[in-house]
Amino acid sequence: MAVLIDTPVWPWRGRRWSHLVSDVSYEELHAFVATELGIPRRAFQGDHYDVPEDLYDVAVAAGAQPVGARELLGRLMAAGLRLRKPRRGA
């Protein structure tokens, strides 16, 4: 299992958030989130889940590997699971 989480530093709506990804498959990610965090599937952001800072320790205790944001992105890209945002005007 290779579920990765970065540090909750991303601000939004008065809270800080982490990104949670899998470098194996989306299915692994969905299963981890449903089983361990209870975040609804509709919260999936195409290639990751945003996790509020109050669930960070829960995710790590459940087996998510803490990594830096650059490592998270690099491993997601290396696994071929990074969803690219469409270019504007394209």
N, C-alpha and C positions, 0 to 999 in steps of 0.2 A: 504494500500500500504506500502510495506516495502523494499524500495530500499535503499541500504546502500553504502556509499562512504568513503574510508579512505583518510588520508592526502596525498597530492602529494609529496612523498619523494622518489619514486622509479626512479632512473636515467636511461635514455636510449636515445641515439642519441641527447645528449645535452639538453634534456628537463627533467622535473620531471613529474611523472605520478601517478595517483590514480587508485585503483581498484573499480569498480562499480558492485554490485551484488544485487540480490533479495533474501530474505529469505522466499519467497512465491513460486515463479515459474520462469522459464526461460521466459515464455511468458510475464509475467509482466515486466521483465527486458528489453526484446526486444521492447515492446511497449513504455516504458519510454524513451529508447535511441532514438528510431525513432521519437517520438513526441517532445521530449524536447531538445535533443542534436544533432540530425542529423548525428550521427556516423553510417556508413554503417554496415549492418549485418555481412558482411565478416570480420569485426574487432572483432567479438565475439571470445573469447579465451577458449571456452569449458564450463566455468562456470562463466565467468566475462568479462567485457569490461575494457580495459585500457583507462583511460581518461586523456588527457593532462592537465597540471596545469591551462592553460588558460580557461578551461571549468569547473573547480572545482566549482567556485562560481555560474555559470549558473546551474549546477546540483543541488546544495544545494537550490538555489532560486526556482527551479522547484519542490522541495520536497524530494530530496535525503537526508537521515539522515547521518550527519557526525559521524563517529565512528573510534576508533583506529583499527589498522590492526588486532590485536588479537581478538577483538570483532567481526569484520567483518568475519574473518575465523571461529570463533566459531559458529556464527549464521548461516553461510553457511553450516557448517557441521551438525549442529543440524537440519536443514531443509532437510538434505539428498540431497543437491544440489552440494556438493563439488565433483568435478571431480578429481580423483586421477591420478597422472602421472604414466605411466607404469614403472615398475622396469626395470633397465638395465639388459640385459642378460636373461630376462624372456620370 
